[in-house]
Structures are given as C-alpha cells and as structure tokens.
Amino acid sequence: MNGKKTENDLEAIEQNLQDYKIDDKTSRLEAQYQQLGVESKRIYFILIFVATFFFLLFVSDVAKNVTIVLASLGSLIFLLGLSEWLGFHFIGDHLKRWHILCLKIFHKRNNIPYEEYEPKPDNKAIN
C-alpha cells in the first residue's frame, strides 16, 4: 500500500493503522493549536479593552466634556474595528448597538433627525 510490497494482508492493514494514528495525532494537535490562537486573541482583546478603559478614565480626569465624548466615541469605534479584525463578531454586534445608541443621542441633542438605513446590496455579489 505505501509503495512497499507486503507478503500478506495483515502487514498492509497494520501499516494503514499506523498512518491513521499519525493523522489522528496531527488533527488533535492542529485543533489544540487553533484553540490556543483563539484564546490568545481573547487575551489581547481583554488587555486592550482594559487599557482603553484606563485611557478613558485618564481623559475624563484631565479633559473637558467635548474631549471626553470624542475620546469615548473614538475608543468605541476602535474597539469595534478590533473585535471585527480579531474575529469576535458577537462582540462587534454589541459594540455596534452602542455605536448606534451614541449616534441617536448625538442627533437628538442637536435636533437632527436620525434616519436608519439599510445597507445597499452589492451588485458584484449578485452577478
């Protein structure tokens, strides 16, 4: 089977079993490697989230109201992009809700009507 001539079928089966054992080991190691990658991404996101929180605490202590609002919105957009980039779409969904809420508050305070919109379909995807 593996390019070797065997005298009986039992040797051929034993060689195939060894190949399957190696495949099982490699698939388990690959799954563990992927799990480590996901866990490290979670740790990176949590560390950046905590650093952003401390940055906002510092800004709120030092800056004026307008700067606090701008820093909060900027950090929200930054965390939204970071969560999408790292592949945490469920976190991105929650952050998008906060972003929409901030936009609604901004529009209400400035007496601007807020219009919700649906994204236009991409013509390239249809063809």
N, CA, C and O of each residue as an XYZ file, in Angstrom:
508
protein
N       0.812     -1.188      0.000
C       0.000      0.000      0.000
C       0.862      1.261      0.000
O       0.634      2.123     -0.849
N       1.780      1.416      0.843
C       2.586      2.626      0.911
C       3.822      2.529      0.034
O       4.892      3.012      0.404
N       3.674      1.903     -1.133
C       4.807      1.764     -2.022
C       5.652      0.548     -1.697
O       6.620      0.271     -2.405
N       5.317     -0.181     -0.652
C       6.053     -1.374     -0.256
C       5.223     -2.597     -0.618
O       3.994     -2.577     -0.555
N       5.918     -3.651     -0.996
C       5.229     -4.909     -1.284
C       5.125     -5.684      0.024
O       6.114     -5.843      0.740
N       3.964     -6.150      0.323
C       3.751     -6.930      1.541
C       3.432     -8.362      1.155
O       2.865     -8.633      0.096
N       3.815     -9.275      2.050
C       3.580    -10.682      1.763
C       2.178    -11.113      2.151
O       1.621    -12.032      1.550
N       1.609    -10.467      3.136
C       0.234    -10.830      3.484
C      -0.576     -9.575      3.766
O      -0.032     -8.479      3.905
N      -1.859     -9.757      3.846
C      -2.759     -8.610      4.029
C      -2.660     -8.003      5.421
O      -2.952     -6.820      5.593
N      -2.259     -8.778      6.409
C      -2.172     -8.271      7.778
C      -1.127     -7.170      7.893
O      -1.345     -6.192      8.609
N      -0.012     -7.304      7.212
C       1.010     -6.254      7.243
C       0.495     -4.974      6.593
O       0.794     -3.879      7.070
N      -0.264     -5.093      5.528
C      -0.822     -3.919      4.851
C      -1.800     -3.196      5.761
O      -1.810     -1.965      5.797
N      -2.615     -3.929      6.490
C      -3.579     -3.316      7.412
C      -2.850     -2.631      8.556
O      -3.239     -1.534      8.957
N      -1.806     -3.245      9.092
C      -1.056     -2.638     10.194
C      -0.391     -1.325      9.755
O      -0.347     -0.365     10.524
N       0.113     -1.284      8.545
C       0.732     -0.052      8.050
C      -0.311      1.054      7.899
O      -0.033      2.213      8.207
N      -1.499      0.708      7.433
C      -2.562      1.703      7.315
C      -3.012      2.204      8.671
O      -3.320      3.387      8.822
N      -3.057      1.326      9.660
C      -3.439      1.745     11.005
C      -2.439      2.746     11.573
O      -2.823      3.704     12.243
N      -1.160      2.519     11.303
C      -0.150      3.461     11.771
C      -0.329      4.824     11.113
O      -0.157      5.857     11.761
N      -0.674      4.828      9.829
C      -0.917      6.095      9.139
C      -2.107      6.824      9.750
O      -2.055      8.044      9.912
N      -3.171      6.116     10.092
C      -4.343      6.738     10.702
C      -4.032      7.289     12.082
O      -4.552      8.338     12.464
N      -3.185      6.591     12.837
C      -2.799      7.093     14.156
C      -2.061      8.423     14.030
O      -2.286      9.344     14.815
N      -1.182      8.512     13.042
C      -0.448      9.761     12.822
C      -1.406     10.867     12.400
O      -1.277     12.005     12.853
N      -2.369     10.542     11.532
C      -3.351     11.537     11.107
C      -4.192     12.017     12.279
O      -4.489     13.207     12.383
N      -4.583     11.093     13.171
C      -5.357     11.481     14.350
C      -4.552     12.401     15.258
O      -5.074     13.384     15.783
N      -3.280     12.073     15.436
C      -2.432     12.915     16.289
C      -2.283     14.311     15.695
O      -2.378     15.312     16.405
N      -2.048     14.367     14.390
C      -1.883     15.683     13.766
C      -3.170     16.487     13.811
O      -3.124     17.702     14.005
N      -4.309     15.846     13.639
C      -5.571     16.591     13.701
C      -5.830     17.094     15.116
O      -6.340     18.201     15.294
N      -5.482     16.285     16.134
C      -5.647     16.758     17.512
C      -4.706     17.917     17.814
O      -5.102     18.893     18.452
N      -3.458     17.812     17.358
C      -2.505     18.909     17.574
C      -2.935     20.176     16.847
O      -2.771     21.276     17.374
N      -3.479     20.034     15.654
C      -3.961     21.201     14.913
C      -5.139     21.859     15.617
O      -5.227     23.086     15.663
N      -6.049     21.051     16.169
C      -7.184     21.609     16.913
C      -6.706     22.341     18.169
O      -7.229     23.403     18.507
N      -5.716     21.776     18.855
C      -5.165     22.443     20.040
C      -4.487     23.750     19.652
O      -4.608     24.746     20.366
N      -3.781     23.758     18.537
C      -3.115     24.968     18.067
C      -4.129     26.058     17.736
O      -3.924     27.221     18.086
N      -5.214     25.694     17.068
C      -6.251     26.666     16.746
C      -6.918     27.196     18.008
O      -7.238     28.382     18.082
N      -7.132     26.341     18.996
C      -7.735     26.778     20.258
C      -6.811     27.760     20.978
O      -7.279     28.737     21.562
N      -5.507     27.504     20.937
C      -4.559     28.442     21.550
C      -4.596     29.791     20.849
O      -4.478     30.831     21.497
N      -4.759     29.781     19.528
C      -4.848     31.039     18.783
C      -6.072     31.839     19.184
O      -5.993     33.058     19.338
N      -7.206     31.169     19.355
C      -8.433     31.854     19.763
C      -8.282     32.412     21.176
O      -8.688     33.543     21.445
N      -7.699     31.622     22.078
C      -7.510     32.086     23.450
C      -6.568     33.283     23.510
O      -6.800     34.214     24.282
N      -5.508     33.269     22.704
C      -4.587     34.416     22.724
C      -5.268     35.665     22.171
O      -5.012     36.769     22.650
N      -6.137     35.503     21.163
C      -6.882     36.654     20.650
C      -7.805     37.218     21.720
O      -7.942     38.435     21.843
N      -8.440     36.341     22.495
C      -9.304     36.810     23.590
C      -8.509     37.604     24.611
O      -8.952     38.649     25.087
N      -7.322     37.093     24.943
C      -6.482     37.782     25.927
C      -6.061     39.150     25.399
O      -6.084     40.133     26.139
N      -5.676     39.221     24.117
C      -5.303     40.506     23.520
C      -6.468     41.488     23.573
O      -6.282     42.655     23.918
N      -7.656     41.026     23.235
C      -8.805     41.926     23.232
C      -9.116     42.412     24.645
O      -9.404     43.593     24.840
N      -9.062     41.523     25.630
C      -9.347     41.919     27.014
C      -8.310     42.928     27.498
O      -8.665     43.912     28.146
N      -7.031     42.697     27.191
C      -5.987     43.639     27.613
C      -6.177     45.009     26.970
O      -6.035     46.035     27.636
N      -6.497     45.028     25.687
C      -6.709     46.304     25.002
C      -7.964     46.979     25.522
O      -7.995     48.204     25.647
N      -9.008     46.205     25.828
C     -10.227     46.770     26.390
C      -9.949     47.427     27.742
O     -10.421     48.533     28.005
N      -9.183     46.747     28.598
C      -8.836     47.312     29.913
C      -7.967     48.556     29.751
O      -8.160     49.542     30.461
N      -7.006     48.517     28.817
C      -6.159     49.691     28.571
C      -6.997     50.859     28.069
O      -6.751     52.004     28.450
N      -7.986     50.583     27.215
C      -8.873     51.640     26.731
C      -9.701     52.219     27.865
O      -9.930     53.427     27.921
N     -10.151     51.356     28.768
C     -10.911     51.824     29.929
C     -10.070     52.769     30.789
O     -10.550     53.822     31.210
N      -8.813     52.393     31.050
C      -7.950     53.271     31.844
C      -7.622     54.558     31.100
O      -7.487     55.614     31.718
N      -7.492     54.480     29.785
C      -7.283     55.690     28.987
C      -8.479     56.635     29.131
O      -8.308     57.844     29.286
N      -9.684     56.077     29.078
C     -10.876     56.920     29.218
C     -10.987     57.499     30.624
O     -11.457     58.625     30.789
N     -10.562     56.749     31.637
C     -10.536     57.303     32.998
C      -9.566     58.481     33.079
O      -9.870     59.505     33.692
N      -8.414     58.329     32.464
C      -7.434     59.414     32.456
C      -7.972     60.632     31.716
O      -7.833     61.761     32.189
N      -8.582     60.407     30.562
C      -9.123     61.514     29.769
C     -10.238     62.215     30.530
O     -10.324     63.443     30.507
N     -11.092     61.454     31.203
C     -12.198     62.076     31.933
C     -11.703     62.891     33.125
O     -12.369     63.833     33.555
N     -10.551     62.535     33.653
C      -9.997     63.283     34.772
C      -9.306     64.563     34.307
O      -9.314     65.562     35.027
N      -8.716     64.548     33.133
C      -7.902     65.660     32.662
C      -8.657     66.592     31.721
O      -8.474     67.808     31.776
N      -9.487     66.045     30.874
C     -10.038     66.811     29.756
C     -11.410     67.412     30.069
O     -11.977     67.220     31.145
N     -11.915     68.151     29.073
C     -13.233     68.769     29.178
C     -14.277     67.846     28.561
O     -13.949     66.784     28.032
N     -15.527     68.262     28.635
C     -16.638     67.416     28.214
C     -16.560     66.990     26.754
O     -16.802     65.826     26.433
N     -16.227     67.919     25.873
C     -16.187     67.594     24.453
C     -15.107     66.557     24.178
O     -15.322     65.628     23.399
N     -13.963     66.704     24.803
C     -12.874     65.758     24.603
C     -13.239     64.385     25.138
O     -12.863     63.372     24.549
N     -13.963     64.338     26.238
C     -14.393     63.062     26.811
C     -15.319     62.335     25.843
O     -15.184     61.131     25.631
N     -16.263     63.076     25.256
C     -17.198     62.467     24.311
C     -16.455     61.972     23.073
O     -16.708     60.864     22.600
N     -15.546     62.781     22.550
C     -14.785     62.375     21.371
C     -13.898     61.159     21.662
O     -13.795     60.249     20.840
N     -13.266     61.151     22.825
C     -12.420     60.005     23.185
C     -13.265     58.746     23.374
O     -12.842     57.652     22.999
N     -14.452     58.894     23.952
C     -15.328     57.735     24.144
C     -15.794     57.173     22.808
O     -15.772     55.961     22.599
N     -16.216     58.054     21.904
C     -16.649     57.590     20.586
C     -15.491     56.992     19.794
O     -15.655     55.978     19.115
N     -14.337     57.613     19.881
C     -13.167     57.078     19.187
C     -12.758     55.712     19.702
O     -12.419     54.823     18.921
N     -12.791     55.543     21.024
C     -12.434     54.245     21.580
C     -13.482     53.194     21.253
O     -13.145     52.026     21.062
N     -14.747     53.591     21.185
C     -15.804     52.656     20.804
C     -15.605     52.173     19.367
O     -15.739     50.983     19.083
N     -15.290     53.090     18.478
C     -15.038     52.717     17.082
C     -13.772     51.860     16.979
O     -13.726     50.907     16.202
N     -12.756     52.201     17.757
C     -11.518     51.413     17.763
C     -11.777     49.989     18.234
O     -11.303     49.035     17.617
N     -12.530     49.838     19.328
C     -12.824     48.505     19.843
C     -13.716     47.714     18.884
O     -13.592     46.495     18.773
N     -14.603     48.413     18.202
C     -15.455     47.759     17.210
C     -14.603     47.190     16.070
O     -14.773     46.036     15.674
N     -13.700     47.998     15.556
C     -12.818     47.523     14.487
C     -11.898     46.404     14.948
O     -11.642     45.457     14.204
N     -11.403     46.511     16.174
C     -10.518     45.488     16.716
C     -11.251     44.157     16.885
O     -10.699     43.098     16.586
N     -12.480     44.213     17.359
C     -13.232     42.971     17.541
C     -13.551     42.310     16.210
O     -13.530     41.084     16.103
N     -13.846     43.110     15.197
C     -14.101     42.540     13.872
C     -12.815     41.969     13.283
O     -12.846     40.919     12.640
N     -11.689     42.640     13.492
C     -10.417     42.189     12.945
C      -9.962     40.885     13.600
O      -9.407     40.013     12.931
N     -10.197     40.753     14.905
C      -9.810     39.538     15.610
C     -10.807     38.403     15.406
O     -10.544     37.266     15.799
N     -11.940     38.706     14.799
C     -12.905     37.648     14.504
C     -13.958     37.440     15.568
O     -14.627     36.406     15.568
N     -14.128     38.379     16.470
C     -15.158     38.277     17.506
C     -16.380     39.060     17.064
O     -16.619     40.178     17.520
N     -17.146     38.457     16.171
C     -18.286     39.158     15.594
C     -19.399     39.380     16.614
O     -20.158     40.343     16.499
N     -19.506     38.495     17.616
C     -20.537     38.678     18.636
C     -20.244     39.908     19.484
O     -21.176     40.583     19.923
N     -18.980     40.212     19.724
C     -18.631     41.439     20.450
C     -18.896     42.645     19.561
O     -19.377     43.678     20.027
N     -18.581     42.507     18.281
C     -18.834     43.590     17.333
C     -20.307     43.943     17.250
O     -20.654     45.115     17.105
N     -21.177     42.948     17.340
C     -22.616     43.223     17.306
C     -23.041     44.080     18.490
O     -23.825     45.014     18.324
N     -22.538     43.778     19.678
C     -22.880     44.574     20.860
C     -22.311     45.989     20.764
O     -22.978     46.961     21.120
N     -21.080     46.091     20.282
C     -20.475     47.416     20.141
C     -21.187     48.242     19.072
O     -21.271     49.463     19.199
N     -21.698     47.603     18.027
C     -22.468     48.323     17.009
C     -23.737     48.908     17.613
O     -24.141     50.017     17.263
N     -24.364     48.166     18.518
C     -25.561     48.692     19.193
C     -25.226     49.938     20.004
O     -25.980     50.911     19.995
N     -24.088     49.909     20.710
C     -23.672     51.091     21.470
C     -23.353     52.250     20.529
O     -23.655     53.402     20.840
N     -22.756     51.956     19.401
C     -22.433     52.994     18.429
C     -23.708     53.645     17.895
O     -23.778     54.869     17.788
N     -24.707     52.847     17.561
C     -25.979     53.377     17.077
C     -26.660     54.196     18.170
O     -27.243     55.243     17.889
N     -26.589     53.726     19.412
C     -27.172     54.481     20.527
C     -26.496     55.840     20.681
O     -27.173     56.844     20.903
N     -25.172     55.883     20.566
C     -24.449     57.164     20.654
C     -24.837     58.094     19.515
O     -24.986     59.299     19.717
N     -25.001     57.537     18.315
C     -25.424     58.364     17.189
C     -26.823     58.935     17.404
O     -27.077     60.096     17.083
N     -27.724     58.127     17.943
C     -29.084     58.602     18.207
C     -29.083     59.717     19.252
O     -29.814     60.698     19.119
N     -28.264     59.564     20.286
C     -28.176     60.605     21.312
C     -27.623     61.890     20.718
O     -28.127     62.976     21.004
N     -26.575     61.772     19.882
C     -25.994     62.943     19.238
C     -27.030     63.655     18.373
O     -27.144     64.880     18.424
N     -27.777     62.903     17.589
C     -28.781     63.509     16.715
C     -29.908     64.144     17.527
O     -30.418     65.201     17.153
N     -30.296     63.520     18.619
C     -31.383     64.065     19.446
C     -30.945     65.362     20.126
O     -31.721     66.314     20.200
N     -29.707     65.405     20.623
C     -29.229     66.619     21.309
C     -29.061     67.789     20.350
O     -29.214     68.943     20.751
N     -28.748     67.507     19.093
C     -28.529     68.566     18.120
C     -29.732     68.812     17.220
O     -29.626     69.517     16.216
N     -30.875     68.233     17.576
C     -32.126     68.398     16.832
C     -31.980     68.050     15.352
O     -32.498     68.748     14.481
N     -31.277     66.976     15.090
C     -31.113     66.467     13.729
C     -31.881     65.151     13.656
O     -31.693     64.280     14.505
N     -32.739     64.996     12.659
C     -33.466     63.726     12.583
C     -32.522     62.568     12.257
O     -31.682     62.655     11.361
N     -32.685     61.505     12.999
C     -31.859     60.317     12.784
C     -32.588     59.382     11.829
O     -33.735     59.004     12.069
N     -31.918     59.017     10.755
C     -32.511     58.129      9.770
C     -31.750     56.809      9.768
O     -30.547     56.759      9.515
N     -32.485     55.752     10.055
C     -31.865     54.437      9.962
C     -31.877     54.018      8.505
O     -32.819     54.321      7.772
N     -30.865     53.345      8.098
C     -30.761     52.946      6.697
C     -30.365     51.479      6.616
O     -29.709     50.926      7.500
N     -30.782     50.894      5.544
C     -30.389     49.523      5.242
C     -29.224     49.576      4.259
O     -29.246     50.374      3.322
N     -28.226     48.754      4.455
C     -27.115     48.766      3.503
C     -27.586     48.333      2.121
O     -28.401     47.421      1.982
N     -27.059     49.002      1.109
C     -27.415     48.664     -0.255
C     -26.775     47.341     -0.649
O     -25.636     47.063     -0.275
N     -27.502     46.527     -1.402
C     -26.893     45.259     -1.806
C     -25.738     45.494     -2.771
O     -25.756     46.420     -3.582
N     -24.764     44.653     -2.660
C     -23.591     44.771     -3.512
C     -23.881     44.117     -4.854
O     -24.200     42.930     -4.916
N     -23.770     44.891     -5.923
C     -24.061     44.371     -7.263
C     -23.081     43.287     -7.677
O     -23.434     42.399     -8.453
N     -21.876     43.343     -7.179
C     -20.871     42.342     -7.527
C     -21.239     40.979     -6.964
O     -20.969     39.953     -7.587
N     -21.861     40.966     -5.776
C     -22.237     39.706     -5.159
C     -23.383     39.033     -5.892
O     -23.505     37.808     -5.867
N     -24.233     39.835     -6.552
C     -25.384     39.275     -7.257
C     -24.940     38.596     -8.537
O     -25.466     37.542     -8.896
N     -23.988     39.179     -9.221
C     -23.543     38.601    -10.519
C     -22.689     37.429    -10.327
O     -22.235     36.831    -11.302
